[in-house]
């Protein structure tokens, strides 16, 4: 089954609505944003582990589970969500009452610096400009009512992450890593950063866990084994699941049709959806935020 790009998904595939979604507490010194119940940051510490692909498929999985979801591409230097969503060649977002109207794909609202600048031109900005751009994309976008806003972070623990920790109310963070020791080195830094700034880490996703040969169906752990699980045990974090290194995921990403929407009932799509369910459960264990500001505050 393939879902049309302009369709919206507000319920599960069997049309059963999910349980009510509540707003959860954020790090000290921040207040929830009007209309957005929960902001979830997806980070890796290191590039090349499939974080952005995981983030967009997680967003769509939450949507298929019945939530209202948006995604903010926080990578100012190397935005990838426009391509992953098939919106790289779309018109720029319109502006209404000094607010950007987010672009939509398959019912998912999205905003990225990639919609506003020439995709082939490098972004040569210093830290303060990058941080300012992130806050503008977040605060000057008409997100409407969202249960979850997924923030796809750039690699590292630099200016964007610092801005996120100080000025953006984050209900929880998700760490994406491969099993490889080199990726785990930076994933540990990402975990430590979130913990240091008081952002709850909801769990670890191990991406590219195994590769299945299309000819003999033999599974090969190209990047090592159980690294993500070991990371979660080291920091006493939930292990959210493993995702394979699959050609279908790469092909779908290149086409701008994320796997979860290209074939919602495929084995990999169901893995993403299972991870999304676990994210919802882990967030549900956190304290609630009872002060929800209105649009007029």
C-alpha positions in Angstrom: 0.0 0.0 0.0 1.3 3.4 -1.0 -0.1 6.6 0.6 -0.7 9.6 -1.6 1.6 12.5 -0.8 -1.2 15.0 -0.1 -3.2 12.6 2.2 -3.4 13.0 6.0 -3.2 10.3 8.6 -4.8 11.2 12.0 -5.6 7.6 13.1 -4.0 4.2 13.1 -4.2 2.1 10.0 -7.1 0.2 11.5 -8.9 3.4 12.2 -8.7 3.1 16.0 -7.8 6.4 17.7 -4.9 6.4 20.1 -5.1 7.3 23.8 -5.0 11.1 24.7 -1.6 12.7 24.3 -0.5 15.0 27.1 2.1 17.7 27.3 5.2 16.7 29.4 7.6 18.7 31.5 10.6 20.3 29.8 14.0 21.3 31.0 14.3 24.1 33.6 14.0 27.6 32.4 11.7 26.8 29.5 8.0 27.0 28.9 5.9 24.9 26.4 5.1 26.6 23.1 1.6 27.5 22.2 -0.1 24.7 20.3 2.8 22.2 20.6 2.4 19.6 23.3 5.8 18.0 23.1 9.0 18.7 21.3 11.2 15.6 20.8 14.9 16.1 19.8 16.5 13.4 17.6 20.3 13.5 17.9 23.3 11.3 17.2 26.5 13.1 18.1 27.9 11.8 14.8 26.9 12.2 11.2 26.4 9.3 8.8 24.4 7.1 11.1 21.0 7.7 9.4 19.6 10.1 12.0 17.6 12.2 9.6 16.1 9.3 7.8 15.2 7.8 11.2 13.8 11.1 12.4 11.4 11.5 9.4 10.3 7.9 9.6 9.7 8.2 13.3 7.6 11.3 12.6 5.4 9.5 10.1 5.1 6.5 12.4 3.8 8.7 15.2 1.4 10.2 12.7 0.2 6.7 11.6 -0.4 5.9 15.3 -2.9 8.8 15.4 -0.8 11.8 16.5 -0.6 15.3 15.0 3.0 15.6 14.1 5.5 18.2 12.6 9.2 18.1 11.9 11.7 20.9 12.2 15.0 20.5 10.4 17.5 22.0 12.8 20.5 21.3 10.6 21.2 24.8 9.2 24.4 23.9 7.5 23.2 20.7 5.8 19.4 20.5 5.8 18.2 17.1 4.5 14.5 17.0 5.3 13.4 18.8 2.1 14.9 16.0 0.1 13.7 13.2 2.3 10.1 14.6 2.1 10.3 15.1 -1.6 9.9 18.9 -1.2 13.4 20.0 -2.3 11.9 21.6 -5.5 8.8 23.0 -3.9 7.8 26.6 -3.7 9.1 28.6 -0.7 6.8 28.7 2.3 4.2 31.5 2.2 4.1 34.1 4.9 0.9 35.1 6.6 0.8 37.5 9.5 4.6 37.3 9.9 4.4 33.5 10.2 5.8 30.9 7.8 3.2 28.4 6.6 4.9 25.0 7.0 5.1 22.8 3.9 3.3 19.5 4.1 4.0 16.0 2.8 1.6 13.2 3.5 0.0 15.3 6.1 3.3 16.0 8.0 4.0 19.7 8.6 7.7 20.6 8.1 10.0 23.6 8.2 13.7 23.8 7.1 16.2 26.4 6.1 16.4 24.4 3.0 13.1 25.8 1.9 14.3 29.3 2.2 17.8 29.3 0.6 19.4 28.0 -2.6 20.0 24.3 -2.0 23.3 24.4 -3.9 24.8 27.4 -2.0 26.8 26.8 1.2 25.5 28.3 4.5 28.5 30.2 5.8 27.2 31.6 9.1 28.7 32.1 12.5 27.2 30.5 15.6 24.9 33.4 16.6 23.3 33.6 13.1 22.7 29.8 13.1 21.1 29.9 16.5 19.0 32.8 15.5 17.8 31.0 12.3 16.8 28.0 14.3 14.7 30.0 16.8 13.1 31.9 13.9 12.2 28.7 12.1 10.7 27.3 15.3 8.9 30.4 16.6 7.8 32.0 13.4 6.2 29.0 11.8 2.4 28.5 12.1 2.6 24.9 13.3 -1.0 24.9 14.5 -1.9 22.2 17.0 0.7 19.4 17.3 1.1 16.5 19.7 4.7 16.1 18.7 7.2 18.3 17.0 10.3 16.3 16.0 13.5 18.3 15.9 16.1 16.7 13.6 19.4 17.9 15.1 22.7 18.3 13.3 25.6 16.1 14.3 27.8 17.2 17.3 27.2 19.1 20.5 27.6 22.7 19.2 25.7 25.9 18.9 22.4 24.4 17.7 22.4 21.9 20.6 23.2 24.7 23.1 20.4 26.8 21.8 18.0 23.9 22.0 19.0 23.3 25.7 18.7 26.9 26.7 15.8 28.2 24.8 13.6 25.4 23.4 11.3 23.4 25.6 12.2 19.8 24.9 10.1 17.0 26.4 12.6 14.3 25.5 15.5 13.3 23.3 16.2 10.2 21.3 19.7 9.0 20.4 20.4 7.3 17.1 23.6 5.3 16.6 25.1 2.5 14.6 26.7 -0.5 16.5 30.1 0.7 15.4 32.5 1.7 18.2 33.3 5.0 16.4 29.7 6.0 16.3 29.2 5.1 19.9 32.0 7.4 21.0 30.0 10.4 19.8 26.6 8.9 20.8 27.9 8.8 24.4 28.7 12.5 24.2 25.2 13.3 23.0 23.7 11.3 25.9 26.0 13.1 28.4 25.1 16.5 26.9 21.3 15.9 27.2 21.7 14.7 30.7 23.8 17.6 31.7 21.3 20.2 30.5 18.4 18.4 32.1 16.7 17.0 29.0 15.3 13.5 29.5 16.7 10.9 27.1 13.8 8.6 26.1 16.0 5.9 24.7 18.5 4.6 22.1 17.8 3.5 18.5 20.4 1.3 16.8 20.4 1.9 13.1 22.1 -0.2 10.4 22.2 -3.1 12.8 22.5 -5.8 10.1 22.5 -6.2 6.4 20.5 -9.0 4.8 22.0 -10.3 1.6 19.2 -10.2 -1.1 20.5 -13.4 -2.7 21.1 -15.8 0.3 19.2 -13.9 3.0 22.2 -14.2 5.3 22.4 -11.4 8.0 25.7 -9.7 8.2 26.5 -7.3 11.1 28.6 -4.9 9.0 29.1 -2.3 11.7 29.4 -4.6 14.7 26.8 -6.0 17.1 24.8 -4.8 20.0 26.5 -1.4 20.3 23.3 0.5 20.8 22.0 -2.0 23.4 25.3 -1.7 25.3 25.0 2.1 25.2 21.5 2.0 26.6 22.7 -0.4 29.4 25.7 1.8 30.2 23.4 4.9 30.8 20.4 2.9 32.1 18.3 4.1 29.1 15.5 2.2 27.3 16.6 0.4 24.2 14.0 1.4 21.6 14.9 -1.0 18.9 17.1 -2.0 16.0 16.7 -1.0 12.3 18.5 -2.9 9.5 20.7 -1.5 6.8 18.3 -1.9 3.9 18.4 -0.9 0.3 14.7 -0.1 0.3 15.2 2.6 3.0 17.9 4.3 0.9 15.9 4.1 -2.3 12.8 5.6 -0.6 14.9 8.4 0.9 16.4 9.2 -2.4 13.0 9.4 -4.0 11.6 11.6 -1.3 9.1 9.0 -0.2 10.0 7.9 3.3 9.8 4.1 3.9 6.9 4.3 6.4 4.7 6.1 3.8 5.9 4.2 0.7 4.9 0.9 2.2 3.3 1.3 5.7 2.8 -2.5 6.2 6.3 -3.5 5.2 8.6 -5.2 7.8 10.8 -2.1 8.2 7.8 0.2 8.5 6.4 -1.9 11.3 9.8 -1.7 13.0 9.7 2.1 12.9 6.1 2.0 14.2 7.1 -0.2 17.1 9.9 2.2 18.0 7.4 5.1 17.8 5.1 3.3 20.2 7.9 2.8 22.6 8.8 6.5 22.4 5.2 7.3 23.3 5.3 4.9 26.2 8.6 6.3 27.6 7.5 9.9 27.2 4.3 8.9 29.0 6.3 7.9 32.1 7.7 11.5 32.4 6.0 14.2 34.6 3.2 16.1 32.8 3.3 19.8 32.1 -0.1 21.2 33.2 0.5 24.8 32.0 -0.3 25.0 28.3 -0.1 28.5 27.0 -2.7 29.7 24.6 -2.1 31.5 21.3 -2.7 34.8 22.9 0.0 34.4 25.7 
